Amino acid sequence: MKIKFFCPRWGSEQLPWDEFCFKVKEAGYQGVEASVPFDEQEKDIILNALKKHNLLLIGQYYQSFEEDFEVHKTSFRKHLENTIKARPVLIDSQTGKDYFTSEQNKALFAIANEIAVASGITIAHETHRNKALFAAHIAKQLLTDNPDVLITADFSHWCNVSESLLEQQPEAVKIAVSRTVHIHARVGHAQSAQVSDPNAPEWQPELDAHLQWWDAIVKSRLQNGAGLLTITPEFGPSPYMPVLPYTKMPVSNQWDINVGMMQLLRKRYES
């Protein structure tokens, strides 16, 4: 099984795409995770930069802003179909809302499955706050009720929502591990979806917990005969990154932390 690492565009939006892709390639990533714009000229700039630097794309959908379900559903399909046109390796989808009913979120999963089957591109639904899979106990039931749903595992959100390291929810973690095709490798804790620096000794228990979950995902993919696992180290900028009061200076360097996480996991799984 191959493991490929992707760099988030999030936090580097100020860089022109060509400069960004050069930096990504130099750091050792195999691809980029980013949203795909509707504007064809902007889309061409992105795809040309990726091609120039021999980088893959994971498309990202996060534009879940419509409160009205019918409007939301139409927008969801439109965004996914637009992202498919870029022919990404897969799509990471922040699907649904925590305030939608299970039937409404199920309808969104069905739309994604229809598009995935028609295109041959996997759509992985992210375990993200405010979305359908926002909490471990909710995701456990939704995944049980929707056996075709595959996920992006970002357990940092579940730690924050549950104010725990999920010690009391092993069954929810187990089913999530079995459905994971993509990892967002960010370390969260009981009070936030992002620790200040995963290398700091005070965050060792949180890092260890996430590493155990990621190890289980790698093992599950291997046992299932998967040919590929994708990982995006996804520590974010402010407000995910803690900042100093008044100056708003970040307490750590987002780019360095993500590159360091990639290097840690590459070494951990190289065999």
C-alpha positions in Angstrom: 0.0 0.0 0.0 1.2 3.5 -0.9 0.8 6.4 1.5 0.8 9.8 -0.1 1.0 13.1 1.7 -0.9 16.3 0.7 -0.3 19.9 1.8 -3.3 22.0 2.7 -3.8 25.2 0.8 -5.4 26.5 3.9 -3.0 29.0 5.6 -1.0 29.6 2.4 -3.7 31.4 0.4 -1.5 34.6 0.1 1.0 32.7 -2.1 0.5 32.6 -5.9 -0.2 29.1 -6.9 3.0 28.5 -8.8 5.1 29.7 -5.8 3.0 27.6 -3.5 3.3 24.5 -5.5 7.1 24.9 -5.8 7.3 25.2 -2.0 5.0 22.1 -1.6 7.1 20.0 -3.9 10.4 21.1 -2.2 9.0 20.1 1.2 8.4 16.6 0.0 4.6 16.4 -0.4 3.0 14.4 -3.3 0.0 16.7 -3.7 -2.2 19.6 -2.5 -5.6 19.6 -0.8 -7.7 22.6 -1.8 -11.1 23.7 -2.9 -11.8 24.1 -6.6 -13.3 27.4 -7.8 -16.1 27.8 -10.3 -14.2 30.4 -12.3 -12.5 28.6 -15.2 -9.6 31.0 -15.3 -8.8 30.5 -11.6 -9.3 26.7 -12.0 -6.8 26.7 -14.9 -4.2 28.5 -12.8 -4.5 25.9 -10.1 -4.4 22.9 -12.4 -1.5 24.2 -14.5 0.6 24.9 -11.4 -0.1 21.4 -10.1 0.8 19.8 -13.4 4.0 21.9 -13.7 5.2 20.7 -10.3 3.9 17.1 -10.7 1.5 17.3 -7.8 -1.8 15.5 -7.2 -5.0 17.2 -6.1 -7.4 16.3 -3.3 -10.5 18.5 -3.8 -12.1 20.0 -0.8 -15.7 20.9 -0.2 -16.5 23.0 2.8 -19.0 25.6 1.6 -21.8 24.3 3.9 -23.4 27.7 4.6 -27.0 27.4 3.5 -29.4 26.9 6.3 -32.4 25.9 4.1 -32.0 22.2 3.3 -33.3 22.3 -0.2 -31.0 25.2 -1.1 -28.2 23.5 0.7 -28.8 20.2 -1.2 -28.7 22.0 -4.6 -25.5 23.9 -3.7 -23.9 20.7 -2.4 -24.4 18.9 -5.7 -23.2 21.9 -7.7 -19.9 22.1 -5.7 -19.2 18.4 -5.9 -19.9 18.3 -9.6 -17.6 21.2 -10.2 -14.8 19.6 -8.1 -15.1 16.4 -10.0 -14.3 18.2 -13.2 -10.7 18.8 -11.8 -10.3 15.0 -11.6 -8.9 14.9 -8.1 -7.5 11.8 -6.4 -10.5 12.1 -4.1 -12.8 14.7 -2.6 -12.8 15.6 1.1 -16.3 16.7 1.8 -17.5 18.5 4.9 -21.0 17.1 4.4 -24.2 18.2 6.0 -24.9 20.1 9.2 -25.2 19.1 12.8 -28.7 20.6 12.9 -30.0 18.7 9.9 -31.9 15.5 10.6 -30.3 12.1 10.1 -32.6 11.7 7.0 -31.5 15.0 5.6 -27.8 14.1 6.0 -28.5 10.7 4.6 -29.9 12.4 1.5 -26.7 14.3 1.1 -24.7 11.1 1.5 -26.8 9.6 -1.3 -26.1 12.5 -3.7 -22.4 12.2 -3.0 -22.5 8.4 -3.6 -24.3 9.0 -6.9 -21.6 11.4 -8.0 -18.8 9.2 -6.8 -20.2 6.1 -8.6 -20.7 8.0 -11.9 -17.3 9.6 -11.8 -15.2 6.8 -10.3 -13.8 9.3 -7.7 -14.1 8.6 -4.0 -15.9 11.2 -1.9 -14.8 11.0 1.8 -17.1 12.7 4.3 -15.1 14.5 7.0 -15.6 14.1 10.7 -15.9 17.9 11.3 -17.6 20.1 13.8 -20.9 21.6 12.7 -21.2 19.0 9.9 -23.1 15.7 9.7 -20.3 13.6 11.4 -19.6 16.2 14.1 -19.5 13.9 17.0 -18.4 10.3 17.6 -21.7 9.0 18.9 -23.7 10.7 16.1 -21.2 9.4 13.5 -21.4 5.9 14.9 -25.2 5.8 14.2 -24.9 7.5 10.8 -22.2 5.2 9.6 -24.1 2.1 10.8 -27.2 3.4 9.0 -25.3 4.3 5.8 -22.9 1.4 5.1 -21.6 3.0 1.8 -20.3 6.1 3.5 -16.5 6.5 3.6 -14.8 9.2 5.7 -12.0 11.6 6.2 -10.8 10.9 9.8 -10.2 14.1 11.6 -10.6 12.9 15.2 -9.3 16.2 16.6 -12.9 17.5 16.2 -14.4 14.6 18.1 -12.0 15.3 21.0 -13.1 18.9 21.2 -16.8 18.1 20.9 -16.7 15.3 23.6 -14.1 17.0 25.8 -12.1 13.8 25.9 -9.7 11.6 24.0 -12.6 9.3 23.2 -11.7 6.8 25.9 -15.4 6.0 26.5 -16.3 5.7 22.8 -14.2 2.8 21.4 -17.0 1.4 19.2 -17.5 4.7 17.5 -13.8 5.0 16.8 -13.7 1.4 15.6 -16.4 1.8 12.9 -14.8 5.2 11.9 -11.4 3.5 11.5 -12.9 0.8 9.3 -14.5 3.5 6.9 -11.5 5.8 6.7 -9.8 6.4 3.3 -8.2 9.8 4.1 -6.7 11.3 7.2 -6.5 14.9 8.4 -3.4 14.5 10.6 -4.1 17.2 13.2 -3.9 16.7 16.9 -6.7 18.0 19.0 -7.5 18.0 22.7 -10.5 18.3 25.0 -10.8 22.1 24.6 -9.8 22.7 21.0 -9.4 21.0 17.7 -5.7 21.9 17.6 -2.9 21.8 20.1 -0.4 24.6 20.1 2.5 22.4 19.0 2.3 18.6 18.9 6.1 18.4 19.6 5.6 20.1 23.0 5.9 17.5 25.9 2.7 18.8 27.5 0.7 17.4 24.5 2.3 14.0 24.4 -0.8 12.1 25.6 -2.9 13.8 22.9 -0.3 13.0 20.2 0.0 9.4 21.4 -3.8 9.0 21.2 -4.0 10.3 17.6 -1.0 8.2 16.6 -2.8 5.1 17.8 -5.9 6.0 15.8 -3.8 6.6 12.7 -1.9 3.4 13.2 -5.3 1.5 13.4 -6.4 3.2 10.1 -3.1 2.1 8.3 -3.6 -1.4 9.6 -7.2 -1.5 8.5 -6.3 -0.3 5.0 -3.6 -2.9 4.7 -5.9 -5.7 5.9 -8.5 -4.6 3.4 -6.0 -4.8 0.5 -6.2 -1.0 -0.2 -3.6 0.3 -2.7 -3.6 3.8 -1.3 -4.0 5.9 1.8 -3.8 9.7 1.6 -2.8 11.9 4.5 -3.0 15.7 4.9 -1.3 17.2 7.9 -3.8 19.8 8.6 -2.8 22.1 11.4 -4.3 25.4 10.6 -3.7 29.1 10.9 -5.5 31.4 13.4 -8.1 30.9 14.9 -7.1 27.2 14.9 -3.6 28.2 15.8 -3.5 29.9 19.2 -2.2 33.5 19.1 -0.9 35.9 21.6 -3.3 38.5 22.9 -3.2 42.0 21.4 -0.4 41.3 18.9 -2.2 38.2 17.5 1.1 36.6 16.8 0.8 32.8 16.3 2.5 30.8 19.0 3.8 28.2 16.5 4.7 28.0 12.8 1.9 26.3 10.9 4.0 25.4 7.9 6.8 23.9 10.0 4.3 21.9 12.1 2.6 20.4 9.1 5.9 19.5 7.4 7.1 18.0 10.7 4.0 15.9 11.0 4.4 14.6 7.4 8.0 13.6 8.2 7.0 11.9 11.5 4.3 9.9 9.8 6.4 9.1 6.7 9.1 7.6 9.0 6.5 5.8 11.1 4.9 4.1 8.1 7.8 3.8 5.7 8.0 0.0 6.1 
